[in-house]
Amino acid sequence: MTDDRLAAAERLPVHRAVPDLRAALASHGAAVLAAPPGTGKTTLVPLALAGLALPAPAPEGKITVVEPRRLAARAAARRMAWLLGERPGRRVGVTVRGEHRPGSRIEVVTTGVLLQRLQDDPELPGTDVVIMDECHERHLDADTALAFLRDARDALRPDLRLVAASATADTAPWSRLLGDAPVVETAAALHPVEVVWAPPSRPVPPPHGMRVDPALLAHVAATVRRALSERDGDVLCFLPGAGEIARVAGLLRDAPAEILQVHGQAPPAAQDAVLAPGARPRVVLATSVAESSLTVPGVRLVVDSGLAREPRTDHARGLGALTTVRASRAAAEQRAGRAGREAPGAVYRCWAEHDHARLPARPRPEIELADLTGFALQAACWGDPDARSLALLDPPPPAALDAARATLHAIGAVAADGRVTGRGRRLARVGVHPRLARALLDGAREVGPRAAAEVVALLSEPAPRAAGDDLTAAWRALRRPGPPADAADAHAARWRDESRRLQAALPEQKHTPAAPAGRGGASVGGGGRGDDGVAGVVVALAFPERVARVRVEGGRDFLMASGTGAVLGDGSALAGARPRWLAVAAADRPAGAASARIRQAVAIDEDVARFAAAPLAAAGEEVAWRDGDVVARRVERLGAIELDARPLRDPDPERVRAALRDGVRALGTGVLTWTPAATALRERLAFLHRALGEPWPAVDDAALLAHVPDWATAAGARGRAGLARIDVAAALRGLLPWDLAARLDELAPERIEVPSGSRIRVDYAPDRPVLAAKLQELFGWEAAPRLAGGRVPVAVHLLSPAGRPAAVTSDLASFWREGYRAVRAELRGRYPRHPWPDDPVAAVPTKRTNRRR
């Protein structure tokens, strides 16, 4: 039977590529293997390179196969061991978090395990070949591990052979990364797959954050039923996450098929059931793990929701979460290919054909999207804190890397120059995010090793939705004794295993309360605090910037130390207790939302907040513009949270001036009192600045805002009311040196005397100065005046006796000769009592009408 299994595996399409792969490794030491899903690259290639299949000389060392997920690593090890008629742990082994069964010839590990081994000993003694599987998925740990492997091979192990295995044909980047390594390709032995476009009948809102519209999930369930009714074979349905899988499974409860669920949180028994053929039709609801990492037997039909999950990190607010996105075209092709693995099949795509071209071509690399704190610690431990010499396909975004290094420095993992500290190496060895490692090490001294390990284990994996937002209640539920009762116990089992692992990872230490290493602050201790106090200390140590205080007593709105608002959701278990302080374990900020949404938190007191967030504590003098006044206070803060404030007497005048400048900049020049005289003077000065330039001062808003703080200081103004009392006209005149002030009326007079003797105000409009006067008052005036030392002519608006515009000119002489006659003909019948002489230049100007005859 075993020989039959192995013989069948040796006929998989990839067997044709094995000789070329062996030759590439012998000549170059590295190769890129392009083999579509289902061709045998994950199972047959390691067996062949180890000499256990397709006979060839066996290498002296082990073959290490690296998978991006625990589920895929276990599945690959079980499959290879089954082909050999064994259980994992003999010739084929597996090592993932919580499971260590190393094999004598082949070992399947996760990228996290490989990274830890490389940090412990970069030479990887005993390993002959490392196969990096599923490189095309571009997971951050995989990219990092491949960069470290290339470093190790170049500097320490020239005999170490590397294979980058991808399920796509886009192999050029990996070939370049491995020094122009040969590319070995295997054609897909796929059967034809019919594409059925199955969009919802009504438009469905796009995904928003983690949320997927229930109408789309109902449509996916209906499409699964349609596929079962139209065609034979098992159905593989792709959904973005465990929550959506559970929802669709509920909708298919009465379907004529066995419903199976595959995701990272599924228990091993469920994973085993998926990988074994079924006796009746099956519907396998899976995340993207089934795109290429797993081969599910019996599948002839694929139903694709078109959704995937990607990490998103708000570095400014310290918030990270998964978000639902449209799957890429490359992912859609991978998913569709699963229907043609064993026979002709069909893929039902839950979107319209015309939308397909608008999908992204391929997924974005995780390094562009994720929190880089773990990566930055790995790079620092490797000796390259800036990641400048690492052979990465994509460089880390500078802002994200800076934020990560700031976090590491805050927890004492790296020094100011970015180099790793001894504490940082201890944190890296824990095998969880550096924040959680910090909470484990420092929390163990405060609350005890077991409690710290249990809370950190709870934080290291998303809790089931049923757990609610009260982390302490979820912790109590997990500690409750009794036999497993439901699916949530898979989570409980993983939690117990991880708790034991984390406790074992702690160095020997007494449970004596102590402040976090190198960070100061008074200890709070865990004794007598109860579950909330213990959990709160650990959570707050992990996420000090997420310590939050309620904005209004008894409310649900909080302000986190990071400055981000946060709100407890509807139906919150925590809201009923009306906590004043929270340690927020999980939060996300939906697109467009003003506040973050608290997913999980612990009620704490101010002592815990002050202890855990001690690096964020600050006290000092604050002089700032607030609510229309300069406010001077002595303030104590915890990040953005104001703990205490008292009035400050005799504040620094320069700081007052700066605060005034901020206030005026916020309010604008409209806060000043603009009398007609002040407005007119400003217009005259603006005209001269435009016409003559410097030294005539600019008086636009930006220029004036720079002067207002000086005016306010001179006037003793400290707020909106004082600013309104400033004599703006006097202040504007104060901008002029004495020589310019003496020429102001000459160059830009406020009024101009016309031939009738009237003194008429000049309108200094933005385009040019305007003089508006009745036509009869300008008789005898052969030319309009010119201002700014003769540079700018005045535009004369000639008005009718009723004051209405009759003509506009800058050339009076030309108007008298050519335009006056037309105006006279039009208006003298309407205004017979006013003079309309034949020769206006020789006529006597007048403000009055003709005398009665």
Secondary structure as UniProt FT lines:
FT   HELIX           2..9
FT   TURN            10..11
FT   HELIX           13..17
FT   HELIX           18..28
FT   STRAND          30..34
FT   TURN            37..38
FT   TURN            41..43
FT   HELIX           44..49
FT   TURN            50..51
FT   STRAND          62..67
FT   HELIX           70..83
FT   TURN            84..85
FT   TURN            88..89
FT   STRAND          92..96
FT   TURN            97..98
FT   STRAND          99..101
FT   STRAND          106..110
FT   HELIX           111..120
FT   TURN            122..123
FT   TURN            125..126
FT   STRAND          127..132
FT   TURN            133..134
FT   HELIX           135..137
FT   HELIX           140..155
FT   TURN            158..159
FT   STRAND          161..166
FT   HELIX           172..177
FT   TURN            178..179
FT   STRAND          183..185
FT   STRAND          193..197
FT   TURN            209..210
FT   HELIX           214..230
FT   STRAND          234..238
FT   HELIX           242..251
FT   TURN            252..254
FT   STRAND          258..262
FT   TURN            264..265
FT   HELIX           268..275
FT   STRAND          282..286
FT   HELIX           289..292
FT   TURN            297..298
FT   STRAND          299..304
FT   STRAND          307..314
FT   TURN            315..318
FT   STRAND          319..326
FT   HELIX           329..337
FT   HELIX           338..340
FT   STRAND          345..349
FT   HELIX           353..356
FT   TURN            357..358
FT   HELIX           366..368
FT   HELIX           373..382
FT   TURN            385..386
FT   HELIX           398..410
FT   TURN            411..412
FT   TURN            416..417
FT   HELIX           422..430
FT   HELIX           434..447
FT   HELIX           449..459
FT   HELIX           465..467
FT   HELIX           471..479
FT   HELIX           488..505
FT   TURN            517..519
FT   TURN            527..528
FT   HELIX           530..542
FT   HELIX           544..546
FT   STRAND          547..550
FT   TURN            553..554
FT   STRAND          557..560
FT   TURN            561..562
FT   STRAND          565..568
FT   TURN            570..571
FT   TURN            573..574
FT   HELIX           575..577
FT   STRAND          581..588
FT   TURN            591..592
FT   STRAND          596..604
FT   HELIX           606..612
FT   HELIX           614..616
FT   STRAND          617..626
FT   TURN            627..628
FT   STRAND          629..638
FT   TURN            639..640
FT   STRAND          641..647
FT   HELIX           653..667
FT   HELIX           669..671
FT   HELIX           676..692
FT   TURN            694..695
FT   HELIX           701..715
FT   HELIX           720..724
FT   HELIX           728..733
FT   TURN            734..735
FT   HELIX           738..747
FT   STRAND          751..753
FT   TURN            755..756
FT   STRAND          759..761
FT   STRAND          763..764
FT   STRAND          769..774
FT   HELIX           775..778
FT   TURN            779..780
FT   STRAND          786..787
FT   TURN            788..791
FT   STRAND          792..793
FT   STRAND          795..799
FT   TURN            801..802
FT   STRAND          805..809
FT   HELIX           812..814
FT   HELIX           815..819
FT   HELIX           820..827
FT   TURN            828..830
FT   TURN            832..833
FT   TURN            840..842
//
